[in-house]
Amino acid sequence: MTWRVEWSPRAIHDLLHLPHWRDAARVDAAIERYAATGEGDLRHFAVAEYRLRVGNIRVRLSFDQASKTMHVWSVYRLR
């Protein structure tokens, strides 16, 4: 299934404020790859919450089956 990606303002801010542009590019590529192919290290954490691992960066997501939309809520680095 192909998902349409919708970034929240918070997630865009988080992405743009990662310390290295290469990290931001890797996260964006991982999101697009998951949306297109379903490939990626995705973990289910709560009723409607998922986390995609991209190295030491985590992306908080949710999915809307009806509209086939993947909502990106936040991006953060593990310390």
C-alpha positions as CSV (number, residue, x, y, z in Angstrom):
1,M,0.0,0.0,0.0
2,T,1.3,3.5,-0.8
3,W,0.8,6.2,1.8
4,R,0.4,9.9,1.3
5,V,2.8,11.6,3.8
6,E,1.6,14.6,5.9
7,W,4.2,16.4,8.1
8,S,3.0,18.3,11.1
9,P,4.5,21.7,11.7
10,R,6.3,20.3,14.7
11,A,7.9,17.5,12.6
12,I,9.0,19.9,10.0
13,H,10.6,22.1,12.7
14,D,12.3,19.0,14.2
15,L,13.6,17.9,10.8
16,L,15.0,21.3,9.9
17,H,16.8,21.5,13.3
18,L,18.6,18.2,13.2
19,P,22.3,19.0,13.7
20,H,23.4,17.7,10.2
21,W,21.6,18.0,6.9
22,R,22.6,14.5,6.1
23,D,20.6,13.2,9.0
24,A,17.5,15.2,7.8
25,A,18.0,13.7,4.3
26,R,18.2,10.2,5.7
27,V,15.0,10.7,7.7
28,D,13.2,12.1,4.7
29,A,14.4,9.2,2.5
30,A,13.3,6.7,5.2
31,I,9.8,8.2,5.4
32,E,9.4,8.3,1.7
33,R,10.7,4.7,1.4
34,Y,8.3,3.5,4.1
35,A,5.4,5.3,2.5
36,A,6.1,3.8,-0.9
37,T,7.2,0.3,-0.1
38,G,6.5,-0.4,3.6
39,E,10.3,-1.0,4.1
40,G,11.8,0.2,7.4
41,D,12.3,-0.4,11.1
42,L,8.8,0.4,12.3
43,R,7.7,-0.4,15.9
44,H,4.1,-0.2,17.3
45,F,4.1,1.6,20.7
46,A,0.5,2.7,21.5
47,V,-3.0,2.3,20.2
48,A,-2.3,4.5,17.1
49,E,1.3,5.4,17.6
50,Y,4.3,4.0,15.7
51,R,8.0,4.9,15.7
52,L,10.3,4.5,12.7
53,R,14.0,4.0,13.5
54,V,16.5,5.8,11.3
55,G,19.9,5.1,13.0
56,N,19.8,7.0,16.3
57,I,16.9,9.1,15.1
58,R,13.2,8.3,15.8
59,V,10.2,9.4,13.9
60,R,6.8,9.4,15.6
61,L,4.0,8.4,13.2
62,S,0.4,7.5,12.9
63,F,-1.7,6.1,10.0
64,D,-5.1,7.0,8.7
65,Q,-6.4,3.9,6.8
66,A,-9.4,5.7,5.4
67,S,-7.4,8.5,3.6
68,K,-4.2,6.3,3.2
69,T,-2.3,9.1,5.0
70,M,0.8,8.6,7.1
71,H,1.0,11.5,9.6
72,V,4.5,12.4,10.8
73,W,4.3,14.0,14.3
74,S,7.8,14.5,15.5
75,V,11.5,13.7,14.8
76,Y,14.0,13.3,17.6
77,R,17.5,12.0,18.3
78,L,18.4,9.5,21.0
79,R,21.3,10.6,23.2
